[in-house]
Amino acid sequence: MSMSLFTLGLSRLVPLLFAASGILVAGRLVYDRLRPRHAAVARGAFALILIAGAAAMAPTLRRGGTLLSAEHAFGRADWQAAADRYDSYARLRGSSRGRAGTRRALALMNAGRYADAEAAFVASFARSDRGTVRASPRDILSLGLCRYYTGRLDAAERTVRAVSPGESPIRDYVLGRILDRRGDANGAVAAYRASLAGAPCFYPALYQSVRVLRRDGRDAEAHAALDAFCPAGALLNRAQLASLAPRQEGPGIPPEKEFYFVQDD
């Protein structure tokens, strides 16, 4: 993270150093031209050029410092501070698109402010001349998660389906959750299985799949899902898995629960 901050700071500092050099050169040229005739005027002109140049550079310097502070907070996973500082960066006429915009949206998302994160993601996407947007599959999936967590199931489904199958196990998992909440048990189980096919150790998909199967009395399928979970040799919480297994006596059907996914850059 320190190297990333150093690189970002250097990329902001170098143009400012060139600008400062240009201001000094311009001031010295004016001073040398005026000094033979009016020494006091020459000194005043030189000072005025320096003051005007510093005033012109101040907003850029402040904007760069704010961005560095936001990046530092993001790297420390201080999501609220990062979101606030990216907001300040945008108010200082910093770009709300690209990396800074995406990181602002991720910070808001990790702070649990999903509605604000949705708006930030949309604002961060690059626009084409035809009015469409360009965004990475990861960002589209994060946008779909925000819409799902705010209860907008139709919008969430359209968004998540725009991501190619196999891009992330979260993609099919969220589709499964949406279908489950609509009462489509078969569709939900199929989506959870697709999620597990791409990531055999993805516990949230196993949990939801077993929960739905056991709720519908499909204990044999629940056992099969547990037996197929994770390849041999993987580190597993056996007690956690055992708690999901159907039994004649013991814990009931696993309760419905929501898994919240923490995103980074």
Beta strands, then each sheet from edge to edge (+ up, - down):
strand 1: 126-127
strand 2: 133-134
sheet 1: 1+ 2-
end
